[in-house]
Amino acid sequence: MEQAPLQGVRILDLTTVVMGPYAGQLMGEYGAEVIKVEAPGGDSTRHIGPRREDGMAGLYMGVNRHKASVVLDLKSSAGREALLGLVETADVLMHNMRPEKMEALRLGPAEVRSHNPQLVYAALTGFASEGPYAGQPAYDDVIQGLAGYAGLMEMQGGEPRYMPTALADKVGSLFAVQAVLAALLKRGRTGQGALVEVPMFEAAVSFGLVEHMQGGQFDPPIEPMGYRRAMMPGRRPYATLDGYVCVMPYTDSHWRAFLSEVEDIEALEDPRFATLSERTRNVDALYERLAQHLSARSTREWIAVCRRLDIPAAAMNRLEDLRKDPHLCAVDHFASLEDAGMGTLVFPRNPIRFDGWRPEPCVPPRLGQDTERILRAVGALNGGDS
């Protein structure tokens, strides 16, 4: 861990479910000491999904690696005092409780930072504190709908649907990591801690509008919002003779090369497809034509053609294909670990390298396994009343 960039940083992770825990896991993988502070019953995700051991379910293990687990009842005076003892040794405290709940526990930012002025206090919330949604509960499905993602699915397929991943939660996680690291960087310059607010709703909106703001960036709007190419039903993996291929001709040279390969002279001479701007306006017709051509050969043949023409292309993987993907195998992306209680476990590695070093996954902590060790080290062990 000598090469880990966050070595020496101590993070108190009071978060639950996905958004906060995933942020904590990422910073733990980068070398921070992340102490997951759990209520006596533990994080609810410990019980969501398949498991070989109670309290160690699939969802929990996906977002809580590289952490220690300390159990504290923050409603008790002993639990609160133990946490404040940890605060004095910490660089960061993250929570995703409603702000009024933290205030009721006397753990709001002013109180906590009075014990450590250099602390970065990160509040991961559903909504920014000054708006009318402030304090409302927020989960991924609700935020996907509110942030426009279900509407994007409706624009593409005619029916509003949630994207089949915890997109808003994980987007919020990434915003939280970069915000905490930015606050730590500023602290390194000024010596001062910070209060960082990471609202999931606003983060998801900003993320989604990167390409979908479009004509709405002008006032009044000059075109409808929504990136047209992404909205087309034709934007999908294409059927071949024996499966599916994901092909992305994009530049003028890509399309000229592809249409020449399939001898589609009519499309080559069609002004609707001559430039990137015109192709974007007529992308539905172009994708329909692309689908017809791709159905005539096998996936392997099309990948070979696209490699020769320098057009991005790949076979479509399903989830169960990922561990057999030749590239992921070559870069050793999946790690198998042996655990005395659960047997063989498989985790994806963090993809980032630092001067050739990359984090290695580890087994997430059992509930409360590190309570005595960590509290004793800060003199906060009070006869088991924490």
C-alpha positions in Angstrom: 0.0 0.0 0.0 3.0 2.3 0.0 2.0 3.5 -3.5 -1.6 4.1 -2.5 -2.4 7.8 -3.1 -4.8 8.2 -0.1 -2.6 6.3 2.4 -2.8 8.1 5.8 -6.3 9.5 5.2 -8.9 8.3 7.7 -12.6 8.4 6.7 -15.5 7.7 8.9 -18.2 6.3 6.7 -21.7 6.6 8.3 -23.5 6.0 5.0 -25.8 3.1 4.0 -27.2 1.4 0.9 -25.2 2.4 -2.3 -24.3 6.0 -2.9 -22.2 6.6 0.2 -20.8 3.1 0.6 -19.6 3.0 -3.0 -17.9 6.3 -2.6 -16.2 5.0 0.6 -15.1 1.8 -1.1 -13.5 3.8 -4.0 -11.5 5.9 -1.5 -10.6 2.8 0.4 -9.3 1.2 -2.7 -7.1 4.3 -3.2 -5.5 3.7 0.2 -7.7 5.5 2.7 -8.5 3.9 6.0 -12.3 3.7 5.8 -14.2 2.9 9.0 -17.7 2.0 8.3 -19.8 3.0 11.3 -23.0 0.9 11.5 -26.0 0.8 13.7 -26.4 -2.4 15.8 -28.5 -3.9 13.0 -26.0 -3.1 10.3 -26.4 -1.7 6.8 -29.7 -3.0 5.2 -27.7 -4.1 2.1 -26.1 -6.8 4.2 -29.4 -8.7 3.7 -30.1 -7.9 0.0 -29.2 -10.5 -2.6 -27.6 -14.0 -2.5 -25.4 -14.9 0.4 -23.5 -17.8 1.9 -23.4 -16.1 5.3 -25.9 -14.0 7.1 -25.1 -10.3 6.9 -22.8 -10.8 3.9 -25.1 -10.5 0.9 -24.2 -9.6 -2.7 -25.2 -6.0 -2.7 -23.3 -5.2 0.5 -20.2 -6.9 -0.8 -20.3 -4.9 -4.0 -19.9 -1.5 -2.2 -18.2 -2.2 1.1 -14.7 -3.6 0.4 -11.6 -2.0 1.8 -13.3 -1.0 5.1 -13.3 -1.7 8.7 -16.7 -2.1 10.5 -17.5 -0.5 13.9 -20.9 -0.8 15.5 -22.1 2.2 17.4 -25.6 3.1 18.7 -25.5 6.9 17.9 -28.7 7.4 19.8 -26.8 6.5 23.0 -24.5 8.9 24.8 -21.8 6.3 24.8 -22.1 5.7 21.1 -22.1 9.4 20.3 -19.1 10.0 22.5 -17.2 7.1 20.9 -17.9 8.6 17.4 -16.6 12.0 18.5 -13.5 10.3 19.8 -13.0 8.9 16.3 -13.8 12.3 14.8 -10.7 13.7 16.5 -8.5 11.3 14.6 -10.3 11.5 11.3 -9.8 13.5 8.1 -13.3 12.9 6.6 -16.8 12.1 8.0 -19.4 11.1 5.4 -23.1 10.5 6.2 -26.3 10.1 4.2 -28.8 10.7 6.9 -31.3 13.6 6.7 -29.7 16.7 8.1 -32.4 17.1 10.7 -31.6 13.6 12.0 -28.0 14.4 12.4 -28.9 17.6 14.2 -31.2 15.6 16.5 -28.3 13.3 17.3 -26.2 16.4 18.0 -23.9 15.3 15.1 -24.5 18.2 12.8 -21.6 19.8 11.0 -21.0 22.7 13.5 -21.0 20.3 16.5 -18.8 17.7 14.9 -16.3 20.1 13.4 -15.9 21.8 16.8 -14.1 18.6 17.8 -11.9 18.7 14.7 -11.8 22.0 12.7 -9.7 20.3 10.0 -12.4 17.7 9.3 -14.0 17.4 5.9 -17.7 16.9 6.8 -19.5 15.4 3.7 -23.3 15.3 3.7 -24.6 13.0 1.0 -28.2 14.0 0.6 -31.1 13.5 -1.8 -31.6 17.2 -2.5 -29.7 20.4 -1.8 -30.6 22.0 1.6 -32.0 25.3 0.3 -34.7 23.8 -2.1 -38.3 22.7 -1.5 -37.3 19.0 -1.8 -34.8 19.4 1.0 -35.0 16.6 3.6 -37.2 14.3 1.5 -36.2 10.7 1.3 -34.5 9.7 -1.9 -33.7 6.4 -3.5 -32.4 5.6 -7.0 -35.7 4.9 -8.7 -37.2 8.2 -7.4 -34.1 10.2 -8.5 -34.0 8.5 -11.9 -37.6 9.6 -12.5 -37.2 13.1 -11.2 -33.9 13.7 -13.0 -35.3 12.8 -16.4 -33.8 9.4 -17.0 -37.2 7.6 -17.1 -38.3 10.3 -19.5 -35.3 9.6 -21.7 -36.3 5.9 -21.8 -39.8 7.0 -22.8 -38.4 9.2 -25.6 -36.5 6.3 -27.0 -38.9 3.4 -26.5 -42.3 4.9 -26.0 -42.6 3.9 -22.3 -41.0 5.4 -19.3 -38.7 3.0 -17.5 -35.9 3.1 -15.1 -32.4 2.2 -16.4 -31.6 -1.3 -15.0 -28.7 -0.1 -12.8 -28.5 2.1 -9.7 -27.4 4.9 -12.0 -28.3 7.9 -9.8 -26.7 6.3 -6.7 -23.5 5.5 -8.5 -23.3 8.9 -10.2 -23.8 10.5 -6.8 -20.9 8.3 -5.5 -18.5 9.6 -8.2 -19.5 13.2 -7.4 -19.0 12.5 -3.7 -15.5 11.1 -4.2 -14.3 14.0 -6.3 -15.8 16.5 -3.9 -14.2 15.0 -0.9 -10.8 14.8 -2.6 -11.1 18.4 -3.7 -11.9 19.4 -0.1 -8.9 17.5 1.1 -6.7 19.2 -1.5 -7.9 22.6 -0.4 -7.3 21.6 3.2 -3.7 20.8 2.3 -3.3 24.4 1.1 -5.3 26.2 3.8 -5.3 23.9 6.8 -9.0 24.3 7.0 -11.7 21.6 6.9 -14.9 22.0 5.0 -18.6 21.3 4.9 -19.3 19.4 1.6 -22.9 18.8 0.4 -23.5 16.2 -2.4 -27.1 16.2 -3.4 -28.0 13.1 -5.5 -30.8 14.8 -7.5 -28.7 17.7 -8.7 -25.7 15.4 -9.4 -27.9 13.1 -11.6 -29.4 16.1 -13.4 -26.0 17.6 -14.2 -24.7 14.2 -15.4 -27.7 13.5 -17.6 -27.7 16.9 -19.3 -24.1 16.8 -20.4 -25.3 15.7 -23.9 -29.0 16.1 -23.5 -29.2 19.8 -22.8 -28.8 20.4 -26.5 -31.1 23.3 -27.7 -32.1 24.0 -24.2 -28.7 25.6 -23.6 -30.1 28.6 -25.5 -32.8 30.9 -24.1 -35.3 30.7 -25.6 -34.5 27.1 -26.7 -33.6 26.8 -30.4 -34.3 23.0 -30.5 -35.9 20.5 -28.2 -33.7 19.0 -25.5 -32.4 15.5 -25.9 -29.4 14.2 -28.0 -31.0 13.0 -31.1 -28.6 10.2 -31.9 -28.9 8.7 -28.4 -32.7 8.8 -28.6 -33.1 6.8 -31.7 -34.6 3.3 -31.3 -32.1 2.2 -33.9 -29.2 2.9 -31.5 -28.8 -0.6 -30.3 -26.6 -3.7 -30.8 -27.4 -5.0 -34.3 -28.3 -8.5 -35.2 -25.9 -10.4 -37.4 -26.2 -13.9 -38.9 -25.2 -15.5 -35.6 -25.5 -13.0 -32.8 -25.1 -9.2 -32.2 -22.5 -6.7 -32.9 -22.0 -3.2 -31.4 -20.7 -0.9 -34.2 -20.1 2.8 -34.0 -19.1 4.5 -37.3 -18.9 8.1 -36.3 -16.6 10.3 -38.4 -16.9 11.1 -42.1 -14.1 8.6 -42.9 -15.8 5.9 -40.9 -19.0 6.1 -42.8 -17.3 6.4 -46.2 -15.2 3.3 -45.4 -18.2 1.3 -44.2 -20.5 2.3 -47.0 -17.8 1.6 -49.5 -17.2 -1.9 -47.9 -20.8 -2.8 -48.4 -21.0 -1.1 -51.8 -23.9 1.1 -50.8 -23.4 3.7 -53.5 -26.8 5.3 -52.9 -26.0 6.1 -49.3 -22.5 7.3 -50.2 -24.0 9.9 -52.5 -26.9 10.8 -50.3 -26.5 14.4 -48.9 -28.4 13.4 -45.8 -25.4 11.3 -44.7 -22.5 13.4 -46.0 -21.5 15.2 -42.8 -21.7 14.7 -39.1 -24.3 17.4 -38.7 -26.5 16.0 -41.5 -26.1 12.4 -40.2 -27.2 13.5 -36.8 -30.4 15.0 -38.3 -31.1 11.9 -40.3 -29.7 9.3 -37.9 -32.8 7.2 -37.8 -32.7 6.5 -41.5 -29.0 5.9 -41.4 -29.2 3.4 -38.5 -32.0 1.5 -40.3 -29.7 1.1 -43.3 -26.8 0.1 -41.0 -28.9 -2.6 -39.5 -29.8 -4.1 -42.9 -26.2 -4.4 -43.9 -25.0 -5.9 -40.6 -27.6 -8.7 -40.8 -25.8 -10.1 -43.8 -22.6 -11.4 -42.1 -21.5 -13.0 -38.9 -20.4 -11.1 -35.8 -16.8 -12.4 -36.3 -16.7 -11.2 -39.9 -18.0 -7.7 -39.0 -15.4 -7.3 -36.2 -12.7 -8.3 -38.6 -14.0 -5.8 -41.2 -14.2 -3.0 -38.6 -10.7 -3.7 -37.3 -9.5 -3.3 -40.9 -11.4 -0.1 -41.4 -10.5 1.3 -38.0 -14.2 1.5 -37.0 -15.0 0.9 -33.3 -16.8 -2.4 -33.0 -17.2 -5.3 -30.5 -19.3 -8.3 -29.9 -22.1 -7.8 -27.4 -21.3 -9.2 -23.9 -24.0 -10.3 -21.5 -23.3 -10.2 -17.8 -22.2 -13.9 -17.7 -19.8 -13.3 -20.6 -17.7 -10.7 -18.8 -15.5 -13.1 -16.8 -14.6 -14.8 -20.1 -13.9 -11.6 -22.1 -10.4 -12.0 -23.5 -9.4 -8.4 -22.7 -10.6 -8.6 -19.1 -8.9 -11.9 -18.7 -5.6 -10.5 -20.1 -5.7 -7.5 -17.7 -6.7 -9.8 -14.8 -9.7 -7.7 -14.1 -11.4 -10.2 -11.8 -9.9 -11.4 -8.6 -10.7 -14.7 -6.8 -10.3 -14.6 -3.0 -10.6 -17.4 -0.5 -12.6 -16.6 2.7 -12.7 -19.1 5.6 -16.5 -18.6 6.0 -17.8 -18.1 2.5 -15.4 -20.0 0.3 -14.3 -18.6 -3.1 -15.4 -15.0 -3.8 -15.0 -13.1 -7.0 -14.7 -9.3 -7.3 -13.9 -6.9 -10.1 -10.7 -5.0 -9.5 -10.6 -1.2 -9.5 -9.5 -0.2 -13.0 -7.3 2.7 -12.1 -3.5 2.4 -12.1 -1.1 4.7 -10.2 2.4 4.4 -11.7 1.6 0.8 -12.5 0.1 0.1 -9.1 -3.5 -0.7 -8.8 -5.7 -1.6 -5.8 -6.5 -5.2 -5.0 -9.9 -6.2 -3.8 -10.5 -7.7 -0.3 -13.4 -9.3 1.6 -15.8 -6.7 3.1 -15.9 -6.6 6.9 -18.4 -8.6 9.0 -20.6 -6.5 11.1 -18.7 -4.9 14.0 -15.6 -7.0 13.5 -13.3 -4.1 14.2 -15.2 -2.3 16.9 -13.0 -3.2 19.9 -9.7 -2.7 18.0 -10.5 0.8 16.7 -12.3 2.2 19.7 -9.6 0.9 22.0 -7.0 2.7 19.9 -8.7 6.1 20.5 -9.6 5.4 24.1 -13.3 5.3 23.3 -14.2 1.8 24.5 -16.7 2.0 27.3 -17.6 -1.4 28.6 -19.5 -2.4 25.5 -22.1 0.3 25.8 -21.3 1.9 22.5 
